Structures are given as structure tokens and as C-alpha cells.
Amino acid sequence: MKKLNLELWKRIATLAKPFWYSDQKWKARGLLALLVLLLIADTQFNVYFNRQSGEFTSALAAGDGKRFWSSVRVFFALLVGAVPIYAYYYFVRDKLFIHWRRWLTHEFLGRYFEDHAFFRLLKNPAVDNPDQRIAEDISSFTRESLNFLILFGSAVFQLIGFGRILWSISIPLVLFLLLYAVTGTAVTFGLFGAKMATLYYTRRRREADFRFGLVRIRENAESIALYRGEGQEESQLHRRFAEVFTNFNEIINVGLRLNLCYYSYNLTTLVLPALIIAPRVLSGELEVGQVVQATGAFSAILGALSVLVDNLENLSSFAAGVSRLDVFARYLGPAERSDRKKIVTREDHQLSFDNVTLQTPDYAQTLIKELSVAIPQGKSLMVVGASGCGKSSLLRMIAGLWDSGEGTLTRPAPEHMLFLPQHAYMILGSLRTQLCYPNLERVVPDAELHDVLERVNLPEMVARCGGLDNEFDFERVLSVGERQRLAFARVLLNHPRYALLDEATSALDQENEAALYRQVAETDTTLISVSHHAAIAKYHSQVLELTPGGTWQLHAAEDFRFDGSEE
């Protein structure tokens, strides 16, 4: 358990430290200092209120009206100062939380998109549900870190503030309290600490897996309906929820044993102070009101000393979130550099391959061997071959997503290339945003947008979307073919040096396909097309034929003859 605690503190420090030394450090430290001052004031007012509770009781027990009303006046005077302290304490805490969450979220998002980390993590089983880690685990980490910081800080201040009161009333009570709290904490953590942390870690993962299953059904509703796959999908969701149910049942069962221990430990303290100081009260040495003060101080100090026991479940959940966020942060670094060979990438105005051998990311399979092909501007290339020969992988390598292998790739800067996958990506936003993507900074006149929609045979799209700037759910409403035509509109608007098309017209009829290719061929954009459609070969100068085993052949487009496997 000691090792677990040390590991937890190291992870918390690793995740938290950057914010407190960032460009937001002075604002963060200022809010934290103000929060500490408010916490000290909060504790001091609690001490004053405890003292007045004793005064009320002693005055009433003695029948001393003057003393009672004097105590009431003091109480209301304290109330005037305490109310704004309590209110601003929560206000400052939440301000610090939301600023910290914003900074940490931006930091993780930056690293998530850096060096294609979001793509690399798809194949990493150690990082499940990155969406949950960014949206929920960061929020939980920042909020709970502050809550526990405040909790432990408050415990220290309560020990100081109430310890003086209790020491002045009964030294044996203080010594007994220390022994009782230390023993209770050690026993509780020894029996339940590690088990609860493991269960809460599992709970977060299983809840996220269940939610992800529901999201997949929403995103693939049409395909599931067409396949009549409702039964299988429902069965999978039942299985995932059964895992959630089993885990939660374990938490409940362990929680029952924890609560039996906790309440036995906690409720006993209601009578212990009175038992220990009762002889001095009965002998007249102490006033009745001092019993009230002692009980209040005892409870406050016990709460401070038992802060770990009182918050074991919350700490377990917090530790699980910290662990998930820590794993996520470690895998968000730059792609690991191994001693295995990598394809060297150089930047130039044209695209070429110099003795390039392409392998899968795990180096388990060689897809293309010793490829040496130049694709100068104006000399479009069509890539053909049987499924599994590495056609799409070649485009991934050009995009910089794969670099497993050897040789040299020369390519233009990324902003001079545009990739069109088979499943055209539709960004959330308006039709204007959709057409200009990914170059959203460029200002395109409305007339040019209307014209390009005419050219890709989508003249009604503006009216259908309710205007160029109206938010529209393109992914859900448009057909695959309409999305592919919109993707071609991006090529015609952005004028890239190279457009790389991976089965980008697979859902189109021959007439629409020919019209789109013809229009792009009339521009300065050089096409690299992965396709099985022989009809588009005439829009290319060269045909690269990939064959099983990694071999390849380059043909002049007019000389290449398609067999049945390329149709």
C-alpha cells in the first residue's frame, strides 16, 4: 500500500506540475493563495462558532440570561464575517478548477493531434476510450485534486485550531484521539485500500466501453439495419453491461464491508469524549458547555485525522482516474523511435520514391519492395492491384502516417497535398466550412462556392442546407456519393499540387465519376488515384501495378490493359 501511495503521488505531481509552471502560473498561484487564506479564515470561524456553542450551553445551564444574550450577539457578529468567507471560498475554488481544466484540456488536445497521435493510438490496446480521458478524466483530475488539496489543508488547519481547545480541556482525550485515528486509518487502508482502487479503475474502463458500444450503434445505424444485425449488437451491449453490473456489484460488496468498519469506527466517537471527561464534569471541575466544546473539537480533529478513512471511496475513484490519465499522457508523446529502419522523408516540389520498401507498422509484413518511381507535376499516376497489395498503405506512407521500412520518400509540404479517402470525411459545421476544409482560413467568395457545387453536380445543396452558413448534419443526411462529390469540390477549390484519391469515386456512377476526373485533369493538380475502375485510366499518365509479394511494375497509361481483377 505504501508503494501504491508513492506511485499515486508521483503520477499526480507529473500531471499537475506543468500547469503551476505554465504561462498561467501567476494567476493560478494567486487563486491558490487566496483559496488558502479563505480556508484559514473558514477554519477560524468554525473554531469561533464552536466556542459560542459552548457558551450558549453553559449560559443556559447556569440560567445566566445576560451571558446568553451576549453570546448570541457575538454569534451574529461572527455570522456577518463568516457568510462572505464561505461563499467566496467556493467561488475561488471553482474558478481555479475551471482555469486548470481549460489549460490541461488544451495541453492534452495539442499532444493528441501532434505527430498523428490520435491515429497511432487506434492500434494501442493500452489506451482505451481517449475521448473519455480527455472529457471526463481531466475534469475529474483537476476538480478532485483541488478538493483533496483543500481537504488535507483543512485537516491541518483544524488540527491546529481545534487542537488548542481540546488540549486545554483534556490532554488524555487528545492522546487517545491520536491513537484511535492512526489505528483506524491503518486498519481501513490495509483491508480495503488497494482493492477499492483496482475496482474503481476497472469501473471507469467498463463504463466507457459500454458507452462506446452505444455510440458505435448510433454512428453505424444504417449498416446494422441493412445487415439485420440488431440481435448481435444487442447481445454485445448486454455483455458489456453485464461487465459493468458485475464490477459495480463487487464495489457494493466491498463497500458494505468498508461501511461496517467505518461506521463502527465513526459512531463510537459520539460517546467517547463524554466518557473520558465525564468524571471532571460530574466533579464540577468543568462546565457543561465545555463538554459541548470538547465534543465539537474532538469531532473536528477526528475528521482531520480520519480524512483518508472518510474519503477512501473517493480516493479510490480519484486514483483510478489519475492512473488512466497518466497512461494516456505517456502514450501521447512523439512516436517512439526504435532502432528499426524508417523511410526517410524529404520535402521538395514534386513527389518521388527512391528505393522505398514499405512494411506494416509492426514490421510483420512487407507490402512493397524497392519502389523507385517519380511523379512529376502533370504526370498523374493510377495505382492498381489486388486487395491487400498495399495500395492504400502507399497513400498512408505519403501522408506520413506510416514510415516502417526503408528508402527515401520525396514529397511536397503537406499544405500542397490533399487526400480523399473512400469514406469522405464531413466536418461538423456549415456548407461553407465543408467546402473549404481543411483550409478554413481562406476566404472564398460565395459565387465561387456556388460555381463549384454546380461543377460537382450538387446545384441544390445550398438550398438543401438552408444557406452556406447554416449548421447541417452532413454525415447523417448525405449519401456516400454526395459526400464523395463534396470532397471533389474541395480539390477544385483548394488547387493542391497533388490530390491523392483512395477509391474516392467508388459510390459514383460512371457519368459523375468521369465528369469529376475530367475537371480535375483540366487543372494544375496532379492526381494519384487508387482505383479498380479502368475507365479513369485515361485521366492519368502512368499506372503503377502492385502485385502480391511486394513486386511492382510501372506502365504508360495508354499501354496498360486491365484484367478482371482490376475491374
N, C-alpha and C positions, 0 to 999 in steps of 0.2 A: 504493500500500500504506500509505503514511503517513496518507493521508486515511481509509482504511478503519480503521486502528487508532484514530485520533482519534474517529471515529464510534462505534466499539465502546466506547471508554472513556466517552463521553458517555451512551450507552444504559445501560451498567452503572451509572453514577452516578445516572441518573434513576430506575432501578428499585430501586437499593439504598438510597439516601439516606433515604426515608421511614421505614424500619424503625429506623435508628440515631438518629432524632429522634422516635420514637413514644413511647407510654406504656410501651413495653418497653425503652427506651433504656438505662437503668442496668443492668438485668440483662444486656442484650446486650453493652454495653461492658465490663461486669465479666468476662463469659465470654471476650470477645475479649482483654482484658488478661491474663487467666490463661493463655489459649492462647499468647499471645506469650511470656510468661515460660517456659512449658513448652517452647516451641520453642527459646528461647535455651539453656535447660538441655540440651535434646536435642542441639543443635549442639555445646555444650561437651563433653558426654560423648563425642560422636563424635571430637572432637579428642583427648581423653584416650586413647580406645581406639586411635586411630591411632598415638599416641606409644608406647603399650605394645606394639603390633605391631612397631614398630621396635626396641624394647628386647629383645623375645623374639629377634628375628633376630640382632641384634648380640651378645647374650649367647651364643647357640648358636654363632655363627660364631667367637667368641673362646674358646669352651669354658669360659666363666665360669659355673659352676653357681650360685654364691651370687647373682650378679646376675640369673640367670634366675629363680630361685625368689622372689627379692624382687619381680621384675616380675609374677610370677604372683599373689602376694598382693595387690599393688596392683590388678591386674586384677579379682580377685573382690571387693575392697572397692568398686571403681567399679561393679561389677555390682549390688550391693545398692542403690546410689542410682539407677542408671540404669533398672532394671526398672519401678519405680512411675512414674518420669517418662514413660517410653514409653507405659505403659498408660493413665495419666490424660490424656496428650496426645490420644489418640484418643477417649477418653470425653468430654472437654470439647469437642472439635471436633464430635462428633455431637450433643451437647446443644445447642450453638449452632445447628447446622444445622436440627434439628427445630423449635426455637423460632422461628427465622427463617421456615422454610417454613410453619408454622402461621399466623404473623402475616400473611405475604404472601398465603397462600391465602384467609384471611378477608377481607383487603383487596380482592382481586380478585373474590371471590364477592359482596361488598357492592356493588361497582361493576357487576357482571354483572347483578344484579337491580334496580339503581337505574334509574328512568326507562325501564323496559322495554327495557334494553339487550340482553338475551338475545333479545328479539323482533326488534329493529331489525337485529341482526347477521345474522339469517337471510338478508337480502337484500343483504348486503355481501360481495362476492367477495374482498375483501382479507383477510378473516378466516375462514379455513377451520378446521374442527375446533376450536372453542373448548374442547371437553371435553379434548382433548389438551394444550392450552396451560395449562389450569388444573391438570390432574392430573399431567402429565409435565414440561412446560417450567418450571413454577415449582419443582418438586423439583430438576430439573437445574440451574436457575439458582442456587438457594441452595447446593446441595451443591458445584457446580463453582466458584462464586465463592469459597467458603471454601477449597477445595482449591488454587485458583490463588493466593489470598492467602497461604496457608501456603507454597506452593511458592516464590513470589517472596520472601517473608520469609526462608524457609530459605536461599535462594540468597544473600541479603545477609549473613546471619549466617555462612554457610560461607565466603564471600569474606573476611570479617573474621578468622574463627577459623583457617582453613587458610592464608590468605594470609600471615600472620605466619610460619608454619612454613616455607612454601615460599620466602619472601623470605630467610629466614635460611640456607637451604640453597643456593639458586641464583637470583640476580636475573635472569640471562638466560632461565631457564626461565619465570619469571613474565611477562616481556615477550613471549616467544614465545607463551605461552598466551593472553594478551590479544589479540594479533593474530590467532591461529588461530581463537579463538571468535567474534570480531567478524566476520571474513571468512565463516566457515561459516554464521553466522546470517543475514547479509545475502544470501548466495547462495541459501540454502534458502528463505527467505521470498520472495525475489524470484521464484524459479521456481515455487513451489508454494502460497504463502500464500493469495492471492485465489481460485485455482482450487479448493482444498480447502474453503474457506468456502462457496463457491457450491454445491458438490456436497453438502455436509452439510445446507445449508438445504433443498435440493431433496429430499434423502433423508427428512427429517422430514415434509415435506408428503406425499410419495408413500406413505410407510408409514402415515400417518394416514388417507389416502384409501382405502387398501386395507382397513384395519381398519374404517373406517366402512361400506364396502360389505358387509362380513361382518355387521356389526351390523344394517344395514337388512334383510338377508335373515332374520335371526332375528326381528326385530320384525314383519315382513310375511310370515311363512312361509305362513300360510293363504291369503292373497290370491295369492301366487305359485303355490302348489299348485293353486288353483282355476283360475287362468289357464293352467296348464301352462307357466309361464314359466321353467322351470329352465334351459333352454338359453340364453336371453338373459342371465339372471342370471349363469350360469357364464361366459359369454363376456365379460361386463363385468368380472368378477373376474379372469379370465385377462389381460384388457387392463391392468387396474390393477396386477396383479402383474408383468406384463411391464415396466411403467414402473419399478417397484421394482428389478427384476432389472437393467435397463439402467443405472439410476443407480448401483447397487452395483458393477456391472462397471466403470463409469468410475472409481469410488473405488478399486477394486482396482488398476486400471491406473495411475492416478496414484500410488497408494500404492507400487507396485513401483518406479517411478522415484524416489520420495522415499526409499524404503529403500535403494536402490542408493547414493544420495547420502549418506544418513545413516550407513550402516554403513561406508562408505569413510572418512567423516569421523571416526567414533567409534572404530573399531577401530585406526586408525593411532595413536591416543593411547596404546595399550598399550605401545608400544615407545619413543615419543618421549622421555619423561622419562629412561629409562635411557640413551638415545643421547646426550642433552645433558649429563648429569652423569657419564657413564661415565669420561671421562678423569680426573676428580678422584677417583673411587673406585679406579681402577687405579693411580693415583699414590700411593694411601694417604692422601690428604687427607681423604676422607670414609669413614666406616664403612659396611659393607654394609647395616646396619639403616637408615641414613639414606636409602638408595635406596628401601627399602620405605616409609618415611615420605614421601619426596618423591613416590613414585608414588601413594600414597593421597591426599596433599594435592592433587596435580595432578588426579586424577580428581574429587575433591570440588569443586575450583574450576572445572574444566571443566564439570562438571554444573551448577554455579551459573550460569556464563556462557552455557551452551548450553541453558538451561531452555526457551527458546522453540522451539529446534530439536527437542529431545527430546519436546516436547508439542504439536507442530504439529497432529496429527490431533485431539487432544483439544480444543485451542484452536479449531479449525475447527468442531467439533461444538458447542462452547460458544457460539461467535459466532453460529451458526445459531439456537440456542435463544434467545439474548438478542434477536436481531432479531425473531423471531416473537413473543416476549413483549412487546417494545417496541411493535410494531404493534398487538397486542391491547390494550395499556394505553391507547394513543392513541385507539382507537375505542371504548373503554369510558367515555369522558367523557359528559356530558349530550348530549342530541340537539342536533345543530348548528342554530343559529338563523340562518336566511337572511333576506334582505330580502323574500322572498315572503310573501304574505298567509297568516295562520294563523287557524283557527277559535278564537275566544276562548271559554274555558270559565269559567263561574261556578258557584258552589255555592249550592244552595237546597234546600228540602224536596221540590220536585217537578221533573219533567222537562219541558223545552220547547225548541223550536228557533225562533230568531228570524232569519229571512232567511239560513239556512245554505246555502252552496254547498259541496258535498263533492267533492274531487278525489282521484285516486290519489296516493300519496306522491311520485311523480316529476312530478306536475302534468301528465302527458301526456293524461289523460282526465278529463272532468267527469262525475261519476256522478249527482249530484242538484243541481238548481238552485233556489236561493232558497226553501228549505223553511221554512215557518212553521207549526208545529203545537205545541199544548200537550197534555200527557198528565197531567192531574191524577190524584192517587191515587184509585183506584176506577174509573177510566175506561180500561180496558185497551185496547191497540192491537194490531191484527194487521197485519203488513207483507206485502204480496203483490206479485207482478210476475214477469216473465220472467227467466230466468237471465241474470246479467251486468248487471242494472239497478242494483245497489248495495245489495241488502237486507242481506247480511252485512257489507258495508262500513259501513253505517249503525250497526250494533251495535259495530263496531270503533271508530268515532268516539265513540260514547257511552262506551265503555270507556277512551278516552284513548289508544288505540293509533295512531290516525290523526288528524291535525289540519290536513291540507292543504286549503286552501280559504279561506272567509271566512264571516262571520256570528257569531252568539253561541249557544253551547250552555249551557243551564242544567240542572244535574243535582244529585242528592243526593251526599253524600260516598260514596266507594267502598264503605265498610262497610255501606251501606244498599242496595246493589245486588248481585244475584247473576246470573252469566252461565252459561247452559247451552248449550254448543256441541253440534253434531250428534254428534261423537265425544266422548262424556263422558269426562273425564279421571279416571283412577283413581290416586290417590296410593299410594305404597308404604307398607304398614302394615297395621293391623288393621281389622276391620269398624267398630269404634267411630271410629277415625280417619277412615275413608272416609265415614261418615255425617256427621260433624261438620265436615268440610273445607268451607271454609277457616278456619272459626272454631274452631281447635283448643284455645283457652284456655277455652272454655265447658264447664262440667261438666254433662252431660246424664244424668239417671237412666236406669238400664238399662230400666226399664219403658217409658219414653218411646221409647227406641230400638226395643224390640220392637214397640211400637204402630205406629210409623211404617213399619216393614218390612211389617206387616200391611196398612197402608193403600196401599202401593205394590205389593201383590201379590207380596211376596217373603218369605212367612212362614217358609220353610225355610232362609233364608240364614244364620241364626245357627248352626244345626246343621251346615250345609254348610261353614262356615268354621271349625268347631271352637271356637266361642265368640266373644264380642265382642272379645276382646283377643288373639286368635291371629293371627300374621302369615299373610297369604294373598295369592296372586298373582292379584288381581282381573283385571288386564288380559289375562292369558293364559287364564284359566279361564271367565270370564263371557262370555255372548253380548252383542252390541251392545245388544239390547233390555233385558237385565238391567242393563247399565251405565246405560242411559238412565233406568230406573226408580230406580236408586240415586241418580242425580243429582236426580230429583224429590224424593226423600226429604230431600235437603239443603235444598231450598226449604221443605218443610214443617217442618223442624227450626229453620232459621235465621230464618224470618219476615222476609225483606227487604222494604223498601218497594216495590222494583221487581225483578222477575225477567225477564231478557232471554233468550229461548229462540230459538236458531237451528236450526231443523229438529230440535228436541230430542226429538221423538217419531217420527222417520222410520222407525224399525225396529219400531214397536209396532203391534199390531192395533187396530182401531177401539175395541174394548171397553176395553182397557187405556188407550188414549190419552184417551178420554172420561172414564174414572174419575179419572185424574191431573189433568186440566184442571178437572174439577168440584171436586175437593178444594182445589186452589189458589184457584179462584174464590171459594170459601167463606171464604177468609182475607182479611186486610187487604192482601195482596200484590197489586200491580198488575202485570199481565202485558204484556210487549211480545214478540209472537211472530212470527218469520219462518217461514212455512209455506206449503205448497201444498195443505193439507188443508182443504177447505171445511167439513168437519164441526165444526171447532173455532171457527168464526167466532162461534157463539152464546155463547162464553165471553169475548167482547170487546165493547167499546162502539163502537170505531171501526176502520175499515180504511183503511190508507194504501196506495194503489196507486201503485207506481213503474213508469214506462214508459220505453222507450228514448229517449235524447236528454236525459235528466235531468229530464223533466217528472214531475209527480205530481198525485194527486187524493186528497182525504180524504172518506170516506163514513161514514155511520152504518152500523154492522154489520148491522142488520136490513134496510137498503135495498140492500146490496151483493149483486150477482149474479155468481157465479163463472162464467167461461167455461172451455173445455177447457184453456187454458194454465195455469190455477191448480190444476187437479186433480192 
